[in-house]
């Protein structure tokens, strides 16, 4: 079954005096492109996160965000007193105005807050990895759900193209007869004697240039193959793209050979449906 490359998952887990939060967002991309914003406490686990993503998501632009929220009274960030004192002293030297709030200014300067790295226990590592895997599963489920929506949309559009192909076949039968009749009438208006055998030979050659039988057969085969690939167990977005290109070639050839306004109008409708499928294909895994 096809899958979308668009996905989202978020998970939270309470551990001691903090809440661990994992967010994963995915978008379409030709290759696997992983961007991460991970709390310094869990940086050593990044290789594990990337390995899980490579095994599960295969392709797409992936944004990972892993951070922690403190729920206790104690904050992990502390004021760097020596740095603040030094800033205040320097500011006082620059200005003798006692009304200026030097402390407020100093607190907005770099390195006034320091965060001490905590030792992450094995239990916490296990908890983070478990939370990450569960969140990743939510992303996969999201992708599958989006894939089912696209699957239904593709089948609906393929049905419309098939209906157009049937309409083309009906027009094509009359089109050949009309071309024959038009040529005979044109020659009749010239009021000259013609060789009927030579006329038939030239007519056959002329009609072969506008014959679209092979294109109709190939297009129908491509539609069937597209459906077959669409229903396979694996998601084959790239393969579907190649099949769609072949469908486009056959439709374009039918249009170039049409020589009939009604037929060309149907070809435009088919191209429109094909373009909508192409837009959706960019988002498929």
N, C-alpha and C positions, 0 to 999 in steps of 0.2 A: 504493500500500500504506500502511496506517495506521502511525503511529509513536507511541510513548509519549513523554511529556514527561519521564520519568525517565531520567537518563543519568549516566554518570561516565567520566572519562578522566584519565589521569595520564601525564606524559612527563618524562623527564630527559635532559639533554645535557651533556656535559663541554666546558668552554670554558676554555682556559688553566689557571688554578689554582683553578677553582671548578666547581660543578655547578649548572646552572640547572634548576629544577623548576617544572612547570606542572601545576596540578590544576583540573579543571572539573567541577562538579556541577550537575545540573539537576533541578528538581521542577515539578509542575504549577502553573500560574497562568493567569489569564484573559488577561493581557498579557505582554509581554516585560519582565522585571524583572531588571536586571543589578546584582549587588553584587561589588565587586572589592577584593582585598587584594594590591597590587602593590608589589614592592620599589622603593624610591625611585629606583634606577638606571634602571628601565624605565618610570617614570611617563609619560614623553613618548610612549610607544608605546600608551598606553591607548585613545586614539581609534581606532587601528588594530584593537586587540583587539575593541572594541565593534562596529566596523563588520563584522568577520568574523562575530561572533556574530549580529548582526541579519540578515545575509544567509543564514546557515546554519540557525539554530535557530528563527527566526520567533516562537516563543511559549514561555513558561515562566519560572520563577524560576531564574536562573543565578548561581552563585557561582564567581568566578575567584580563584585563589590562585597568584601567581607570585613565587618567591623564589629565592635563591641560597645554596648551601652552600660554604664555603671548604674546600679540600682541602690547601692549603699551610700552612706554619708561621706565616705572617703573618696576623694577624686584622685584618679591616677596622675593628674597633672598638678605640679606644685610650682609655687613662685620661686624663681631663681634669685634669691635675696641679694647676693653679691653683685649680680649683673644690674639689678634695679638700683641699688645704692650707687653704683658707679655712674649709671646714666643720670641720676638725680644730681650728683655732685658736678658732673660736666655741664648740665643744663643751668645750674646756679651760677657757674662761672661765666656762661654766655650771657646771662641776663640777671640784673640786680633787682628786677621787679618782683617783690615778695608776694604779690597777689596772684601770680601765675601758679597753676596747679602742676608743679613739676612731676609729681608722682603719677598723675593721670597721663601725662605725655610719655613718661618713661615706660609705663605698662603697655603702651602701643608699639614700642620698639622691639626689634628682633631679639629672640632668645631670653625673653623675660619669664617664659614659662618652660618648665622642663618636665619631661615625662620619663619616669624610670621604667626600664624594660623589666617586665615580670617574667619569672621562670614559668613556662607552660608545662604542666604535668602531663603524663601519658594519658590520664583519664580525659583531660581537656582536649588533647589532640584527637583522641578517639571520638569525642563528642562533636568536634568541629568537622572531622571527616565524614561522620555519619550524617550530620546536618547538610553538608555539601552534597552528598550523594542523593539524599531525599529531595533537595531543591533541584538538582539536576534531573531527577525523574519527573518533577513537575514541568520542567522545560520540555522534556521529550513528549510528555502527554499533551502539552500545549501544541507542539509541532504536529503531532498526529491528528489532533482535533482540527487544526487549520488545514491539514492535508485532506481530511474528509470533505471539508467544505469546497476546496478547490477541485477535488475529484468529481463531485456532483456538478460543479460549474462546467468542467471540461466536457462531461458526458452530454450536458444540455447543449453546449455549443457544437459538439460533434454531430448531434442529432439535427441541428439546424443546417449544418453544412451538407449532411446527407439528403435532407429535404431539398436543398438547393440543387444538389447533383441530379436528383430525380427530375426536377423541373427543367434542368438543362437538357436531359435526355429526351424529354417530350418536345422541347423546342427544336432540338437538333434534327429530329425526324422530319418535321415540316420544313426546316431550314434548307435541307438538301433539295427537296422538291421545289421550293421557291427559287433557289438558285438556278436549277435546270430550266424552270419556266421562264424566268427573267432573261436568261441567255437566248432561249429560243425566240422569245418575243422581240428581243433586240435585233437578232439576225433576220427575223421576218420583216421588220420595218425597213431593212436595207434593200429588200426586194431583189435579192441575188440568189442564184442557185448555189447550194452548198453540198459538199460530199458528206452524206450522213455518217459513213464509217469514220471519216476523219473528225467529224464533229463529235462523235461519241468518244473517240480517243482523247481529244483535247479536253472534253468535258470531264472525263475520268481523271486526267492529270490535274485539272483545275480543282476538282472537288477533293482530291487527295491532300492538297495544300491546306484545306480547311477542315479536314477530317479530325475529329477529337475523340474518336473511339478509344484509342490507346490511353490517352490522358485520363479519360473517365474511369477506365479499368484500374489504372495505376493509382489514381486518387482514392478510389474505393478501397484498394488494398492497403494503402497507407493509413487510412482511417481505421481499418480493422486492426492493423499492427499497432497503431497508437493506443487503441483501447486495450489490446493484449498487454502491452508494456505498462500501461496505466494500472492494470489489475494485478501485476506481478507482486511477489512478496517484498521485494526490495524497492526502495525509492530510486527511480531512474530519471531524475530531472534532465541531465545532460543528454541521455539517449532520446528522451522525448523531444528535446530541442532539435536533434538531427532529423527525426521523423517529420517534425513540423516544417523544417526547411524543404523536405521533399514534397510535402503537401503544397507548400507555397509555389514551388516550381511548376507543378502540374496545373494549379489554378491560374498562374500567370500565362502559361502556354495556351490554356483554353481561352483566356481573354484575348490573346494576340491573334488567335485563329477564328475568333467568334464571328466577325463580320455581320453582327446582328445586334441591334440595340437592346432588345429584351434579354438576350443571353449575356451581354456585357453588364447589364444592370444587376443580374444575379451574381456574376463574378465579383462585382464590387461588394455585394453583401457577404459573400464567402470570405473575401479578404478582410473585411471588418471583423468577422468572428475569429478569423485566424490571428489577427493582430491582438485581440483581447486575450486569446489563449497564450500568445507569446509573452505578453506583459506578466501574466500569472506564472509562466514557466521560470521567469527570472528569480522567483522566490522559492522555487522547489529545490529540495535536497537532491 
